């Protein structure tokens, strides 16, 4: 079953829900099949800190919801 990174917290990136975010993430080396982990979150202000492909990313909620993991 597929979940967003906000629901499952850790897993393997299956795909992206949003093509624009997919393009940005893939240009930074985050490809489907990469290990992804939610490190910190602050849902009150909508910010998330994620580890993907051995890189750290700060993301907004709509960007993080686009990461679909298994």
ROTORGU-213883 format. One record per atom (N, C-alpha, C): residue number from 1; residue in one letter; atom name; x, z, y. Coordinates in Angstrom, 2 decimals, decimal comma, always signed. Layout:
% residues N
NUM_A_CA_X_Z_Y
...
% end
This chain:
% residues 70
1_X_N_+0,84_+0,00_-1,18
1_X_CA_+0,00_+0,00_+0,00
1_X_C_+0,88_+0,00_+1,24
2_X_N_+0,49_-0,70_+2,26
2_X_CA_+1,25_-0,82_+3,49
2_X_C_+0,75_+0,18_+4,53
3_X_N_+1,68_+0,78_+5,25
3_X_CA_+1,37_+1,74_+6,30
3_X_C_+2,27_+1,46_+7,50
4_X_N_+1,83_+1,92_+8,66
4_X_CA_+2,73_+1,84_+9,81
4_X_C_+3,74_+2,98_+9,70
5_X_N_+4,84_+2,87_+10,40
5_X_CA_+5,88_+3,90_+10,39
5_X_C_+5,32_+5,23_+10,88
6_X_N_+4,26_+5,23_+11,67
6_X_CA_+3,69_+6,47_+12,19
6_X_C_+2,89_+7,20_+11,12
7_X_N_+2,43_+6,48_+10,10
7_X_CA_+1,65_+7,11_+9,03
7_X_C_+2,52_+7,62_+7,89
8_X_N_+3,55_+6,87_+7,55
8_X_CA_+4,35_+7,21_+6,36
8_X_C_+5,69_+7,86_+6,69
9_X_N_+6,24_+7,65_+7,86
9_X_CA_+7,46_+8,28_+8,38
9_X_C_+8,76_+7,67_+7,86
10_X_N_+8,77_+7,10_+6,64
10_X_CA_+10,01_+6,58_+6,08
10_X_C_+9,68_+5,57_+4,98
11_X_N_+10,47_+4,51_+4,88
11_X_CA_+10,26_+3,54_+3,82
11_X_C_+11,03_+2,26_+4,08
12_X_N_+10,59_+1,20_+3,41
12_X_CA_+11,21_-0,11_+3,53
12_X_C_+10,29_-0,99_+4,39
13_X_N_+10,88_-1,65_+5,38
13_X_CA_+10,10_-2,51_+6,27
13_X_C_+9,56_-3,71_+5,50
14_X_N_+8,26_-3,83_+5,47
14_X_CA_+7,60_-4,95_+4,78
14_X_C_+7,45_-6,14_+5,72
15_X_N_+6,85_-5,89_+6,88
15_X_CA_+6,62_-6,94_+7,87
15_X_C_+6,24_-6,31_+9,20
16_X_N_+6,00_-7,15_+10,17
16_X_CA_+5,59_-6,70_+11,51
16_X_C_+4,17_-7,18_+11,77
17_X_N_+3,38_-6,39_+12,47
17_X_CA_+2,03_-6,79_+12,84
17_X_C_+2,02_-7,72_+14,05
18_X_N_+3,00_-7,57_+14,92
18_X_CA_+3,03_-8,30_+16,18
18_X_C_+4,22_-9,26_+16,18
19_X_N_+3,98_-10,54_+16,44
19_X_CA_+5,04_-11,55_+16,42
19_X_C_+6,09_-11,33_+17,52
20_X_N_+5,67_-10,90_+18,69
20_X_CA_+6,62_-10,66_+19,78
20_X_C_+7,58_-9,54_+19,42
21_X_N_+7,05_-8,44_+18,89
21_X_CA_+7,89_-7,32_+18,49
21_X_C_+8,76_-7,72_+17,31
22_X_N_+8,23_-8,51_+16,39
22_X_CA_+9,02_-9,00_+15,26
22_X_C_+10,23_-9,79_+15,75
23_X_N_+10,01_-10,66_+16,71
23_X_CA_+11,10_-11,47_+17,25
23_X_C_+12,17_-10,59_+17,88
24_X_N_+11,75_-9,60_+18,66
24_X_CA_+12,70_-8,70_+19,32
24_X_C_+13,49_-7,88_+18,30
25_X_N_+12,79_-7,32_+17,31
25_X_CA_+13,46_-6,48_+16,32
25_X_C_+14,42_-7,30_+15,45
26_X_N_+13,99_-8,49_+15,04
26_X_CA_+14,86_-9,32_+14,21
26_X_C_+16,08_-9,80_+14,98
27_X_N_+15,94_-10,01_+16,28
27_X_CA_+17,10_-10,41_+17,08
27_X_C_+18,12_-9,28_+17,18
28_X_N_+17,68_-8,04_+16,94
28_X_CA_+18,58_-6,89_+16,95
28_X_C_+19,05_-6,53_+15,53
29_X_N_+18,70_-7,35_+14,55
29_X_CA_+19,18_-7,15_+13,19
29_X_C_+18,26_-6,35_+12,30
30_X_N_+17,06_-6,04_+12,74
30_X_CA_+16,11_-5,30_+11,91
30_X_C_+15,21_-6,32_+11,22
31_X_N_+15,46_-6,54_+9,95
31_X_CA_+14,75_-7,56_+9,18
31_X_C_+13,88_-6,92_+8,11
32_X_N_+12,85_-7,63_+7,65
32_X_CA_+12,07_-7,11_+6,51
32_X_C_+13,01_-6,79_+5,35
33_X_N_+12,75_-5,67_+4,71
33_X_CA_+13,60_-5,18_+3,63
33_X_C_+14,53_-4,07_+4,08
34_X_N_+14,61_-3,82_+5,39
34_X_CA_+15,48_-2,77_+5,94
34_X_C_+14,86_-1,39_+5,72
35_X_N_+15,71_-0,39_+5,55
35_X_CA_+15,24_+0,99_+5,49
35_X_C_+14,89_+1,43_+6,90
36_X_N_+13,75_+2,10_+7,04
36_X_CA_+13,26_+2,54_+8,35
36_X_C_+12,84_+4,00_+8,24
37_X_N_+13,22_+4,80_+9,24
37_X_CA_+12,87_+6,21_+9,23
37_X_C_+12,49_+6,66_+10,64
38_X_N_+11,38_+7,36_+10,75
38_X_CA_+10,96_+7,97_+12,01
38_X_C_+11,72_+9,28_+12,17
39_X_N_+12,58_+9,37_+13,18
39_X_CA_+13,40_+10,55_+13,39
39_X_C_+12,72_+11,60_+14,25
40_X_N_+12,16_+11,16_+15,37
40_X_CA_+11,47_+12,07_+16,30
40_X_C_+10,29_+11,35_+16,92
41_X_N_+9,30_+12,13_+17,27
41_X_CA_+8,14_+11,54_+17,94
41_X_C_+7,60_+12,50_+18,99
42_X_N_+7,01_+11,91_+20,00
42_X_CA_+6,31_+12,66_+21,02
42_X_C_+5,03_+11,89_+21,31
43_X_N_+4,01_+12,07_+20,45
43_X_CA_+2,77_+11,31_+20,61
43_X_C_+2,05_+11,56_+21,93
44_X_N_+2,30_+12,72_+22,52
44_X_CA_+1,66_+13,05_+23,79
44_X_C_+2,01_+12,04_+24,87
45_X_N_+3,27_+11,58_+24,88
45_X_CA_+3,67_+10,58_+25,87
45_X_C_+3,88_+9,20_+25,23
46_X_N_+3,67_+9,10_+23,90
46_X_CA_+3,74_+7,83_+23,23
46_X_C_+5,14_+7,29_+23,01
47_X_N_+6,11_+8,19_+22,74
47_X_CA_+7,48_+7,72_+22,49
47_X_C_+7,92_+8,13_+21,09
48_X_N_+8,71_+7,24_+20,47
48_X_CA_+9,15_+7,43_+19,10
48_X_C_+10,60_+7,01_+18,98
49_X_N_+11,37_+7,75_+18,18
49_X_CA_+12,78_+7,49_+17,97
49_X_C_+12,95_+7,14_+16,49
50_X_N_+13,45_+5,93_+16,22
50_X_CA_+13,45_+5,37_+14,87
50_X_C_+14,86_+4,95_+14,48
51_X_N_+15,20_+5,16_+13,20
51_X_CA_+16,44_+4,67_+12,63
51_X_C_+16,09_+3,49_+11,74
52_X_N_+16,68_+2,33_+12,03
52_X_CA_+16,43_+1,12_+11,24
52_X_C_+17,71_+0,30_+11,18
53_X_N_+18,10_-0,12_+9,99
53_X_CA_+19,32_-0,91_+9,80
53_X_C_+20,53_-0,23_+10,44
54_X_N_+20,63_+1,09_+10,25
54_X_CA_+21,74_+1,89_+10,77
54_X_C_+21,86_+1,84_+12,29
55_X_N_+20,75_+1,60_+12,97
55_X_CA_+20,70_+1,61_+14,43
55_X_C_+19,54_+2,49_+14,88
56_X_N_+19,70_+3,11_+16,03
56_X_CA_+18,66_+3,97_+16,59
56_X_C_+17,90_+3,20_+17,67
57_X_N_+16,57_+3,37_+17,66
57_X_CA_+15,71_+2,69_+18,62
57_X_C_+14,71_+3,67_+19,20
58_X_N_+14,52_+3,60_+20,50
58_X_CA_+13,42_+4,31_+21,16
58_X_C_+12,31_+3,28_+21,34
59_X_N_+11,10_+3,64_+20,94
59_X_CA_+9,99_+2,69_+20,98
59_X_C_+8,75_+3,34_+21,56
60_X_N_+7,90_+2,49_+22,12
60_X_CA_+6,57_+2,92_+22,54
60_X_C_+5,67_+2,92_+21,31
61_X_N_+4,53_+3,56_+21,44
61_X_CA_+3,61_+3,69_+20,31
61_X_C_+3,16_+2,34_+19,76
62_X_N_+2,81_+1,39_+20,63
62_X_CA_+2,32_+0,10_+20,15
62_X_C_+3,42_-0,67_+19,41
63_X_N_+4,68_-0,47_+19,80
63_X_CA_+5,80_-1,11_+19,10
63_X_C_+6,02_-0,48_+17,73
64_X_N_+5,97_+0,85_+17,69
64_X_CA_+6,17_+1,55_+16,42
64_X_C_+5,05_+1,24_+15,43
65_X_N_+3,83_+1,11_+15,91
65_X_CA_+2,70_+0,79_+15,04
65_X_C_+2,84_-0,60_+14,41
66_X_N_+3,65_-1,44_+15,02
66_X_CA_+3,85_-2,79_+14,50
66_X_C_+4,77_-2,83_+13,29
67_X_N_+5,53_-1,77_+13,05
67_X_CA_+6,44_-1,72_+11,90
67_X_C_+5,64_-1,30_+10,66
68_X_N_+5,44_-2,21_+9,74
68_X_CA_+4,67_-1,94_+8,53
68_X_C_+5,64_-1,71_+7,38
69_X_N_+5,52_-0,54_+6,74
69_X_CA_+6,43_-0,18_+5,68
69_X_C_+5,71_+0,06_+4,36
70_X_N_+6,48_-0,01_+3,29
70_X_CA_+5,96_+0,27_+1,95
70_X_C_+6,74_+1,42_+1,36
% end
